[in-house]
Amino acid sequence: MTSVAITAAGKCLPKQVLTNEELIARFGLAVDARWIEERTGIRSRHWLEPHETTSDLAVGAARAILARRGVEARELDRIVLATISPDHPSPSTATIVARKLGARCAAFDVSAACAGFLYALELGAAAVRGGERKVLVLAADARSRFIDTRDPRAVVLFADGAAGVLLEPSDRPGLLATHLGAEGREEMGAHIPAGGAKLPTSTETLAAGRHFLQIDARRDIFELFVRFAREATDAVLAKARLSLDDVDLFITHQGNARMIEALLAELRLPPERAVNDVVHHGNTSGATVPIALAEALESGRIRPGHRVLMASVGAGYTFGAALHGF
């Protein structure tokens, strides 16, 4: 079977940065900056300007990736975009990204919430193993467009961003193993009730604010995040016949610093072997893992010979993990 490797990574973050203090002042939140940082670990986050879109973020990340590898968009065989905040309900945002890039290849969206990048990564790897040469895997979300700014839990937590990788055939192991799963619970973690087939848009749903993101209890989310992330981590290590001792860097969903800390405690993994960068980015949903990966590569934290384990859990509940050797 053809080996698949990440040959380039890149990211795109909106230029608008909102600190906790600016967010409180703008929306008149009845909390203070210390409350936000103590509960989430976040001090600032990036938000789109009104004229910007999710596809703009995805295109920015794609251009950074292609430039780093010296590849033209027309050389791409496939674009897989993980997003739960598309430009439109239909068509897929990936087709818009392809048009803006000048690519003419297979392009489609994947909806798996905060685990979306890992779902897209496995699909991209399968395409390379099937004979494609250059597959662009992206994750982009604009969660600021779907939150009630009167809700302090949502407005302080969620942010916008995009990142991704280029996958190519390789003569080295590269992607060592992946594992995906889902448990469709009644309590979905976070969801938007209206705007779909179950509850179509109406004047009533708009008046009731049913198009805003609804978030389950913090304790429930933390417990299930740790459980599913542990399951995915254990499964991918078993497939690769390795242990956490063989992993140089652990990257999990950067949704909340306290949640990351809880998972590291469960895994008995020291903080210095993991990424916790939510402080300046906030929760960018499916984009958190590839943003962290791109920054770790840029900074030299990931070096040749390192093994990196990525794990995430998303609303639904979706979960997954991937182990890659660099």
Contacts in CASP RR format, 6 or more apart in sequence:
PFRMAT RR
TARGET T0000
AUTHOR 0000-0000-0000
METHOD contacts of the structure
MODEL  1
MTSVAITAAGKCLPKQVLTNEELIARFGLAVDARWIEERTGIRSRHWLEP
HETTSDLAVGAARAILARRGVEARELDRIVLATISPDHPSPSTATIVARK
LGARCAAFDVSAACAGFLYALELGAAAVRGGERKVLVLAADARSRFIDTR
DPRAVVLFADGAAGVLLEPSDRPGLLATHLGAEGREEMGAHIPAGGAKLP
TSTETLAAGRHFLQIDARRDIFELFVRFAREATDAVLAKARLSLDDVDLF
ITHQGNARMIEALLAELRLPPERAVNDVVHHGNTSGATVPIALAEALESG
RIRPGHRVLMASVGAGYTFGAALHGF
1 129 0 8 1.000
2 128 0 8 1.000
2 129 0 8 1.000
2 130 0 8 1.000
2 131 0 8 1.000
2 169 0 8 1.000
3 169 0 8 1.000
3 170 0 8 1.000
3 171 0 8 1.000
3 172 0 8 1.000
3 173 0 8 1.000
3 174 0 8 1.000
3 175 0 8 1.000
4 124 0 8 1.000
4 125 0 8 1.000
4 128 0 8 1.000
4 129 0 8 1.000
4 167 0 8 1.000
4 168 0 8 1.000
4 169 0 8 1.000
4 170 0 8 1.000
4 174 0 8 1.000
4 175 0 8 1.000
5 167 0 8 1.000
5 168 0 8 1.000
5 169 0 8 1.000
5 170 0 8 1.000
5 172 0 8 1.000
5 173 0 8 1.000
5 174 0 8 1.000
5 175 0 8 1.000
5 324 0 8 1.000
5 325 0 8 1.000
6 165 0 8 1.000
6 166 0 8 1.000
6 167 0 8 1.000
6 174 0 8 1.000
6 175 0 8 1.000
6 324 0 8 1.000
6 326 0 8 1.000
7 69 0 8 1.000
7 165 0 8 1.000
7 166 0 8 1.000
7 167 0 8 1.000
7 168 0 8 1.000
7 170 0 8 1.000
8 65 0 8 1.000
8 66 0 8 1.000
8 68 0 8 1.000
8 69 0 8 1.000
8 71 0 8 1.000
8 165 0 8 1.000
8 166 0 8 1.000
9 65 0 8 1.000
9 68 0 8 1.000
9 163 0 8 1.000
9 164 0 8 1.000
9 165 0 8 1.000
9 166 0 8 1.000
9 290 0 8 1.000
9 293 0 8 1.000
9 294 0 8 1.000
9 297 0 8 1.000
10 61 0 8 1.000
10 64 0 8 1.000
10 65 0 8 1.000
10 68 0 8 1.000
10 163 0 8 1.000
10 164 0 8 1.000
10 165 0 8 1.000
10 290 0 8 1.000
10 294 0 8 1.000
10 298 0 8 1.000
11 61 0 8 1.000
11 64 0 8 1.000
11 161 0 8 1.000
11 162 0 8 1.000
11 163 0 8 1.000
11 164 0 8 1.000
11 287 0 8 1.000
11 290 0 8 1.000
11 291 0 8 1.000
11 294 0 8 1.000
11 295 0 8 1.000
12 57 0 8 1.000
12 58 0 8 1.000
12 59 0 8 1.000
12 60 0 8 1.000
12 61 0 8 1.000
12 64 0 8 1.000
12 140 0 8 1.000
12 161 0 8 1.000
12 162 0 8 1.000
12 163 0 8 1.000
13 46 0 8 1.000
13 57 0 8 1.000
13 160 0 8 1.000
13 161 0 8 1.000
13 162 0 8 1.000
13 281 0 8 1.000
13 291 0 8 1.000
14 46 0 8 1.000
14 47 0 8 1.000
14 48 0 8 1.000
14 49 0 8 1.000
14 52 0 8 1.000
14 57 0 8 1.000
14 160 0 8 1.000
14 161 0 8 1.000
15 46 0 8 1.000
15 49 0 8 1.000
16 46 0 8 1.000
16 47 0 8 1.000
16 48 0 8 1.000
16 49 0 8 1.000
17 44 0 8 1.000
17 45 0 8 1.000
17 46 0 8 1.000
18 26 0 8 1.000
18 44 0 8 1.000
18 45 0 8 1.000
18 46 0 8 1.000
18 47 0 8 1.000
19 33 0 8 1.000
19 43 0 8 1.000
19 44 0 8 1.000
20 33 0 8 1.000
20 36 0 8 1.000
20 37 0 8 1.000
20 42 0 8 1.000
20 43 0 8 1.000
20 44 0 8 1.000
20 156 0 8 1.000
21 33 0 8 1.000
23 29 0 8 1.000
23 36 0 8 1.000
23 45 0 8 1.000
23 155 0 8 1.000
23 156 0 8 1.000
24 31 0 8 1.000
24 32 0 8 1.000
24 33 0 8 1.000
24 36 0 8 1.000
27 149 0 8 1.000
27 150 0 8 1.000
27 155 0 8 1.000
29 152 0 8 1.000
29 155 0 8 1.000
29 156 0 8 1.000
30 152 0 8 1.000
31 152 0 8 1.000
31 156 0 8 1.000
33 43 0 8 1.000
36 42 0 8 1.000
36 156 0 8 1.000
37 43 0 8 1.000
39 256 0 8 1.000
39 258 0 8 1.000
40 156 0 8 1.000
40 157 0 8 1.000
40 256 0 8 1.000
40 257 0 8 1.000
40 258 0 8 1.000
40 278 0 8 1.000
40 282 0 8 1.000
41 256 0 8 1.000
41 257 0 8 1.000
41 258 0 8 1.000
41 278 0 8 1.000
41 279 0 8 1.000
42 156 0 8 1.000
42 157 0 8 1.000
42 256 0 8 1.000
42 257 0 8 1.000
42 278 0 8 1.000
42 279 0 8 1.000
42 282 0 8 1.000
42 283 0 8 1.000
43 279 0 8 1.000
43 280 0 8 1.000
44 279 0 8 1.000
44 280 0 8 1.000
44 282 0 8 1.000
45 158 0 8 1.000
45 159 0 8 1.000
45 160 0 8 1.000
45 280 0 8 1.000
45 281 0 8 1.000
45 282 0 8 1.000
46 159 0 8 1.000
46 160 0 8 1.000
46 161 0 8 1.000
46 281 0 8 1.000
46 284 0 8 1.000
47 144 0 8 1.000
47 159 0 8 1.000
47 160 0 8 1.000
48 56 0 8 1.000
48 57 0 8 1.000
48 142 0 8 1.000
48 144 0 8 1.000
48 145 0 8 1.000
48 160 0 8 1.000
52 142 0 8 1.000
53 87 0 8 1.000
53 142 0 8 1.000
54 83 0 8 1.000
54 85 0 8 1.000
54 86 0 8 1.000
54 87 0 8 1.000
54 93 0 8 1.000
54 140 0 8 1.000
54 141 0 8 1.000
54 142 0 8 1.000
54 162 0 8 1.000
55 87 0 8 1.000
55 93 0 8 1.000
55 96 0 8 1.000
55 97 0 8 1.000
55 100 0 8 1.000
55 140 0 8 1.000
57 140 0 8 1.000
57 142 0 8 1.000
57 160 0 8 1.000
57 161 0 8 1.000
57 162 0 8 1.000
57 287 0 8 1.000
58 81 0 8 1.000
58 83 0 8 1.000
58 93 0 8 1.000
58 94 0 8 1.000
58 97 0 8 1.000
58 138 0 8 1.000
58 140 0 8 1.000
58 162 0 8 1.000
59 97 0 8 1.000
59 100 0 8 1.000
59 101 0 8 1.000
60 162 0 8 1.000
61 138 0 8 1.000
61 140 0 8 1.000
61 162 0 8 1.000
61 163 0 8 1.000
61 164 0 8 1.000
61 290 0 8 1.000
62 73 0 8 1.000
62 79 0 8 1.000
62 97 0 8 1.000
62 101 0 8 1.000
62 136 0 8 1.000
62 138 0 8 1.000
62 164 0 8 1.000
63 101 0 8 1.000
65 136 0 8 1.000
65 164 0 8 1.000
65 165 0 8 1.000
65 166 0 8 1.000
66 72 0 8 1.000
66 73 0 8 1.000
66 101 0 8 1.000
66 136 0 8 1.000
66 166 0 8 1.000
69 166 0 8 1.000
71 134 0 8 1.000
71 166 0 8 1.000
73 98 0 8 1.000
73 101 0 8 1.000
73 102 0 8 1.000
73 103 0 8 1.000
74 102 0 8 1.000
74 103 0 8 1.000
74 104 0 8 1.000
75 133 0 8 1.000
75 134 0 8 1.000
76 101 0 8 1.000
76 103 0 8 1.000
76 105 0 8 1.000
76 134 0 8 1.000
76 135 0 8 1.000
76 136 0 8 1.000
77 105 0 8 1.000
77 106 0 8 1.000
77 127 0 8 1.000
77 132 0 8 1.000
77 133 0 8 1.000
77 134 0 8 1.000
77 135 0 8 1.000
78 105 0 8 1.000
78 106 0 8 1.000
78 107 0 8 1.000
78 124 0 8 1.000
78 127 0 8 1.000
78 132 0 8 1.000
78 135 0 8 1.000
78 136 0 8 1.000
79 94 0 8 1.000
79 97 0 8 1.000
79 98 0 8 1.000
79 101 0 8 1.000
79 103 0 8 1.000
79 105 0 8 1.000
79 106 0 8 1.000
79 107 0 8 1.000
79 108 0 8 1.000
79 135 0 8 1.000
79 136 0 8 1.000
79 138 0 8 1.000
80 94 0 8 1.000
80 107 0 8 1.000
80 108 0 8 1.000
80 110 0 8 1.000
80 120 0 8 1.000
80 123 0 8 1.000
80 124 0 8 1.000
80 127 0 8 1.000
80 135 0 8 1.000
80 136 0 8 1.000
80 137 0 8 1.000
80 138 0 8 1.000
81 92 0 8 1.000
81 93 0 8 1.000
81 94 0 8 1.000
81 97 0 8 1.000
81 107 0 8 1.000
81 108 0 8 1.000
81 109 0 8 1.000
81 110 0 8 1.000
81 120 0 8 1.000
81 138 0 8 1.000
81 139 0 8 1.000
81 140 0 8 1.000
82 109 0 8 1.000
82 110 0 8 1.000
82 111 0 8 1.000
82 112 0 8 1.000
82 116 0 8 1.000
82 117 0 8 1.000
82 119 0 8 1.000
82 120 0 8 1.000
82 137 0 8 1.000
82 138 0 8 1.000
82 139 0 8 1.000
82 140 0 8 1.000
82 286 0 8 1.000
83 93 0 8 1.000
83 109 0 8 1.000
83 110 0 8 1.000
83 111 0 8 1.000
83 139 0 8 1.000
83 140 0 8 1.000
83 141 0 8 1.000
83 286 0 8 1.000
84 111 0 8 1.000
84 113 0 8 1.000
84 141 0 8 1.000
84 285 0 8 1.000
84 286 0 8 1.000
84 315 0 8 1.000
85 140 0 8 1.000
85 141 0 8 1.000
85 142 0 8 1.000
85 143 0 8 1.000
85 145 0 8 1.000
85 146 0 8 1.000
85 285 0 8 1.000
86 92 0 8 1.000
86 93 0 8 1.000
86 109 0 8 1.000
87 93 0 8 1.000
87 96 0 8 1.000
89 195 0 8 1.000
89 196 0 8 1.000
92 107 0 8 1.000
92 108 0 8 1.000
92 109 0 8 1.000
93 109 0 8 1.000
93 140 0 8 1.000
94 107 0 8 1.000
94 108 0 8 1.000
94 109 0 8 1.000
94 138 0 8 1.000
95 107 0 8 1.000
95 108 0 8 1.000
97 107 0 8 1.000
97 138 0 8 1.000
98 104 0 8 1.000
98 105 0 8 1.000
98 107 0 8 1.000
110 116 0 8 1.000
110 119 0 8 1.000
110 120 0 8 1.000
110 123 0 8 1.000
112 118 0 8 1.000
112 119 0 8 1.000
112 120 0 8 1.000
112 182 0 8 1.000
112 314 0 8 1.000
112 318 0 8 1.000
113 190 0 8 1.000
113 285 0 8 1.000
113 286 0 8 1.000
113 314 0 8 1.000
113 315 0 8 1.000
113 316 0 8 1.000
113 318 0 8 1.000
114 253 0 8 1.000
114 255 0 8 1.000
114 283 0 8 1.000
114 285 0 8 1.000
114 286 0 8 1.000
114 288 0 8 1.000
114 312 0 8 1.000
114 313 0 8 1.000
114 314 0 8 1.000
114 315 0 8 1.000
114 318 0 8 1.000
115 180 0 8 1.000
115 253 0 8 1.000
115 286 0 8 1.000
115 312 0 8 1.000
115 313 0 8 1.000
115 314 0 8 1.000
115 318 0 8 1.000
115 319 0 8 1.000
115 320 0 8 1.000
116 139 0 8 1.000
116 286 0 8 1.000
116 312 0 8 1.000
116 314 0 8 1.000
116 318 0 8 1.000
117 137 0 8 1.000
117 139 0 8 1.000
117 163 0 8 1.000
117 164 0 8 1.000
117 286 0 8 1.000
117 287 0 8 1.000
117 289 0 8 1.000
117 290 0 8 1.000
117 310 0 8 1.000
117 312 0 8 1.000
118 178 0 8 1.000
118 180 0 8 1.000
118 289 0 8 1.000
118 310 0 8 1.000
118 311 0 8 1.000
118 312 0 8 1.000
118 320 0 8 1.000
118 321 0 8 1.000
118 322 0 8 1.000
119 180 0 8 1.000
119 318 0 8 1.000
119 320 0 8 1.000
120 137 0 8 1.000
120 138 0 8 1.000
120 139 0 8 1.000
121 137 0 8 1.000
121 165 0 8 1.000
121 167 0 8 1.000
121 175 0 8 1.000
121 178 0 8 1.000
121 322 0 8 1.000
122 178 0 8 1.000
122 180 0 8 1.000
122 322 0 8 1.000
123 137 0 8 1.000
124 135 0 8 1.000
124 137 0 8 1.000
124 167 0 8 1.000
125 135 0 8 1.000
125 167 0 8 1.000
125 175 0 8 1.000
125 178 0 8 1.000
127 135 0 8 1.000
127 167 0 8 1.000
128 135 0 8 1.000
128 167 0 8 1.000
128 168 0 8 1.000
128 169 0 8 1.000
131 169 0 8 1.000
133 168 0 8 1.000
133 169 0 8 1.000
134 166 0 8 1.000
134 167 0 8 1.000
134 168 0 8 1.000
135 166 0 8 1.000
135 167 0 8 1.000
135 168 0 8 1.000
136 164 0 8 1.000
136 165 0 8 1.000
136 166 0 8 1.000
136 167 0 8 1.000
137 164 0 8 1.000
137 165 0 8 1.000
137 166 0 8 1.000
137 167 0 8 1.000
138 162 0 8 1.000
138 163 0 8 1.000
138 164 0 8 1.000
138 290 0 8 1.000
139 162 0 8 1.000
139 163 0 8 1.000
139 164 0 8 1.000
139 285 0 8 1.000
139 286 0 8 1.000
139 287 0 8 1.000
139 289 0 8 1.000
139 290 0 8 1.000
140 161 0 8 1.000
140 162 0 8 1.000
140 287 0 8 1.000
141 160 0 8 1.000
141 161 0 8 1.000
141 162 0 8 1.000
141 284 0 8 1.000
141 285 0 8 1.000
141 286 0 8 1.000
141 287 0 8 1.000
142 160 0 8 1.000
142 161 0 8 1.000
143 158 0 8 1.000
143 159 0 8 1.000
143 160 0 8 1.000
143 213 0 8 1.000
143 283 0 8 1.000
143 284 0 8 1.000
143 285 0 8 1.000
144 158 0 8 1.000
144 159 0 8 1.000
144 160 0 8 1.000
146 158 0 8 1.000
146 192 0 8 1.000
146 211 0 8 1.000
146 212 0 8 1.000
146 213 0 8 1.000
147 154 0 8 1.000
147 155 0 8 1.000
147 158 0 8 1.000
147 212 0 8 1.000
147 213 0 8 1.000
148 154 0 8 1.000
148 155 0 8 1.000
148 209 0 8 1.000
148 212 0 8 1.000
148 213 0 8 1.000
149 155 0 8 1.000
151 212 0 8 1.000
153 215 0 8 1.000
153 218 0 8 1.000
154 212 0 8 1.000
154 213 0 8 1.000
154 215 0 8 1.000
157 255 0 8 1.000
157 256 0 8 1.000
157 282 0 8 1.000
157 283 0 8 1.000
158 213 0 8 1.000
158 282 0 8 1.000
158 283 0 8 1.000
158 284 0 8 1.000
158 285 0 8 1.000
159 281 0 8 1.000
159 282 0 8 1.000
159 283 0 8 1.000
159 284 0 8 1.000
160 284 0 8 1.000
161 281 0 8 1.000
161 284 0 8 1.000
161 287 0 8 1.000
161 291 0 8 1.000
162 284 0 8 1.000
162 287 0 8 1.000
162 291 0 8 1.000
163 287 0 8 1.000
163 290 0 8 1.000
163 291 0 8 1.000
163 293 0 8 1.000
163 294 0 8 1.000
164 290 0 8 1.000
164 293 0 8 1.000
164 294 0 8 1.000
165 290 0 8 1.000
165 293 0 8 1.000
167 175 0 8 1.000
172 325 0 8 1.000
173 325 0 8 1.000
174 324 0 8 1.000
174 325 0 8 1.000
174 326 0 8 1.000
175 322 0 8 1.000
175 323 0 8 1.000
175 324 0 8 1.000
175 325 0 8 1.000
176 240 0 8 1.000
176 242 0 8 1.000
176 307 0 8 1.000
176 323 0 8 1.000
176 324 0 8 1.000
176 325 0 8 1.000
177 236 0 8 1.000
177 237 0 8 1.000
177 239 0 8 1.000
177 240 0 8 1.000
177 322 0 8 1.000
177 323 0 8 1.000
178 236 0 8 1.000
178 239 0 8 1.000
178 320 0 8 1.000
178 321 0 8 1.000
178 322 0 8 1.000
178 323 0 8 1.000
179 232 0 8 1.000
179 235 0 8 1.000
179 236 0 8 1.000
179 239 0 8 1.000
179 320 0 8 1.000
179 321 0 8 1.000
179 322 0 8 1.000
180 232 0 8 1.000
180 318 0 8 1.000
180 319 0 8 1.000
180 320 0 8 1.000
181 232 0 8 1.000
181 318 0 8 1.000
181 319 0 8 1.000
181 320 0 8 1.000
182 316 0 8 1.000
182 317 0 8 1.000
182 318 0 8 1.000
182 319 0 8 1.000
183 228 0 8 1.000
183 316 0 8 1.000
183 317 0 8 1.000
183 319 0 8 1.000
184 316 0 8 1.000
184 317 0 8 1.000
185 224 0 8 1.000
185 316 0 8 1.000
185 317 0 8 1.000
187 216 0 8 1.000
187 220 0 8 1.000
188 216 0 8 1.000
188 315 0 8 1.000
188 316 0 8 1.000
188 317 0 8 1.000
189 215 0 8 1.000
189 216 0 8 1.000
189 220 0 8 1.000
189 221 0 8 1.000
189 224 0 8 1.000
189 314 0 8 1.000
189 315 0 8 1.000
189 316 0 8 1.000
189 317 0 8 1.000
190 213 0 8 1.000
190 214 0 8 1.000
190 215 0 8 1.000
190 216 0 8 1.000
190 221 0 8 1.000
190 315 0 8 1.000
191 213 0 8 1.000
191 214 0 8 1.000
191 315 0 8 1.000
191 316 0 8 1.000
192 210 0 8 1.000
192 211 0 8 1.000
192 212 0 8 1.000
192 213 0 8 1.000
192 214 0 8 1.000
193 199 0 8 1.000
193 205 0 8 1.000
193 210 0 8 1.000
193 211 0 8 1.000
193 214 0 8 1.000
194 200 0 8 1.000
194 201 0 8 1.000
194 202 0 8 1.000
194 205 0 8 1.000
194 206 0 8 1.000
194 208 0 8 1.000
194 209 0 8 1.000
194 210 0 8 1.000
194 211 0 8 1.000
195 201 0 8 1.000
195 205 0 8 1.000
195 210 0 8 1.000
195 211 0 8 1.000
199 205 0 8 1.000
199 210 0 8 1.000
201 211 0 8 1.000
205 211 0 8 1.000
215 221 0 8 1.000
221 259 0 8 1.000
222 256 0 8 1.000
222 258 0 8 1.000
222 259 0 8 1.000
222 262 0 8 1.000
224 313 0 8 1.000
224 317 0 8 1.000
225 253 0 8 1.000
225 259 0 8 1.000
225 262 0 8 1.000
225 263 0 8 1.000
225 313 0 8 1.000
226 259 0 8 1.000
226 262 0 8 1.000
226 263 0 8 1.000
226 266 0 8 1.000
228 313 0 8 1.000
228 317 0 8 1.000
228 319 0 8 1.000
228 320 0 8 1.000
229 252 0 8 1.000
229 253 0 8 1.000
229 263 0 8 1.000
229 311 0 8 1.000
229 312 0 8 1.000
229 313 0 8 1.000
229 319 0 8 1.000
229 321 0 8 1.000
230 263 0 8 1.000
230 266 0 8 1.000
230 267 0 8 1.000
231 319 0 8 1.000
232 311 0 8 1.000
232 312 0 8 1.000
232 313 0 8 1.000
232 319 0 8 1.000
232 320 0 8 1.000
232 321 0 8 1.000
233 244 0 8 1.000
233 267 0 8 1.000
233 309 0 8 1.000
233 311 0 8 1.000
233 321 0 8 1.000
235 321 0 8 1.000
236 309 0 8 1.000
236 311 0 8 1.000
236 320 0 8 1.000
236 321 0 8 1.000
236 322 0 8 1.000
236 323 0 8 1.000
237 243 0 8 1.000
237 244 0 8 1.000
237 246 0 8 1.000
237 247 0 8 1.000
237 309 0 8 1.000
237 323 0 8 1.000
239 323 0 8 1.000
240 323 0 8 1.000
242 307 0 8 1.000
242 323 0 8 1.000
244 250 0 8 1.000
244 267 0 8 1.000
244 269 0 8 1.000
244 309 0 8 1.000
246 307 0 8 1.000
247 273 0 8 1.000
247 307 0 8 1.000
247 308 0 8 1.000
247 309 0 8 1.000
247 323 0 8 1.000
248 273 0 8 1.000
248 302 0 8 1.000
248 305 0 8 1.000
248 306 0 8 1.000
248 307 0 8 1.000
248 308 0 8 1.000
249 273 0 8 1.000
249 274 0 8 1.000
249 275 0 8 1.000
249 296 0 8 1.000
249 301 0 8 1.000
249 302 0 8 1.000
249 306 0 8 1.000
249 307 0 8 1.000
249 308 0 8 1.000
249 309 0 8 1.000
250 264 0 8 1.000
250 267 0 8 1.000
250 269 0 8 1.000
250 273 0 8 1.000
250 274 0 8 1.000
250 275 0 8 1.000
250 308 0 8 1.000
250 309 0 8 1.000
250 311 0 8 1.000
251 274 0 8 1.000
251 275 0 8 1.000
251 289 0 8 1.000
251 292 0 8 1.000
251 293 0 8 1.000
251 296 0 8 1.000
251 308 0 8 1.000
251 309 0 8 1.000
251 310 0 8 1.000
251 311 0 8 1.000
252 260 0 8 1.000
252 263 0 8 1.000
252 274 0 8 1.000
252 275 0 8 1.000
252 289 0 8 1.000
252 310 0 8 1.000
252 311 0 8 1.000
252 312 0 8 1.000
253 259 0 8 1.000
253 260 0 8 1.000
253 286 0 8 1.000
253 288 0 8 1.000
253 289 0 8 1.000
253 311 0 8 1.000
253 312 0 8 1.000
253 313 0 8 1.000
253 314 0 8 1.000
254 260 0 8 1.000
254 275 0 8 1.000
254 276 0 8 1.000
254 277 0 8 1.000
254 278 0 8 1.000
254 281 0 8 1.000
254 282 0 8 1.000
254 283 0 8 1.000
254 284 0 8 1.000
254 288 0 8 1.000
254 289 0 8 1.000
254 291 0 8 1.000
254 292 0 8 1.000
255 278 0 8 1.000
255 282 0 8 1.000
255 283 0 8 1.000
255 288 0 8 1.000
256 278 0 8 1.000
256 283 0 8 1.000
257 276 0 8 1.000
257 278 0 8 1.000
257 279 0 8 1.000
260 274 0 8 1.000
260 276 0 8 1.000
260 278 0 8 1.000
261 271 0 8 1.000
261 276 0 8 1.000
264 270 0 8 1.000
264 271 0 8 1.000
264 274 0 8 1.000
275 292 0 8 1.000
275 296 0 8 1.000
277 291 0 8 1.000
277 292 0 8 1.000
277 295 0 8 1.000
278 288 0 8 1.000
281 288 0 8 1.000
281 291 0 8 1.000
282 288 0 8 1.000
284 291 0 8 1.000
286 312 0 8 1.000
286 314 0 8 1.000
288 312 0 8 1.000
289 310 0 8 1.000
289 312 0 8 1.000
293 302 0 8 1.000
293 308 0 8 1.000
293 310 0 8 1.000
296 302 0 8 1.000
296 308 0 8 1.000
297 326 0 8 1.000
302 308 0 8 1.000
302 326 0 8 1.000
303 326 0 8 1.000
304 326 0 8 1.000
305 325 0 8 1.000
305 326 0 8 1.000
306 325 0 8 1.000
306 326 0 8 1.000
307 323 0 8 1.000
307 324 0 8 1.000
307 325 0 8 1.000
307 326 0 8 1.000
308 323 0 8 1.000
308 324 0 8 1.000
308 325 0 8 1.000
308 326 0 8 1.000
309 321 0 8 1.000
309 322 0 8 1.000
309 323 0 8 1.000
310 321 0 8 1.000
310 322 0 8 1.000
310 323 0 8 1.000
310 324 0 8 1.000
311 319 0 8 1.000
311 320 0 8 1.000
311 321 0 8 1.000
311 322 0 8 1.000
312 319 0 8 1.000
312 320 0 8 1.000
312 321 0 8 1.000
313 319 0 8 1.000
313 320 0 8 1.000
END
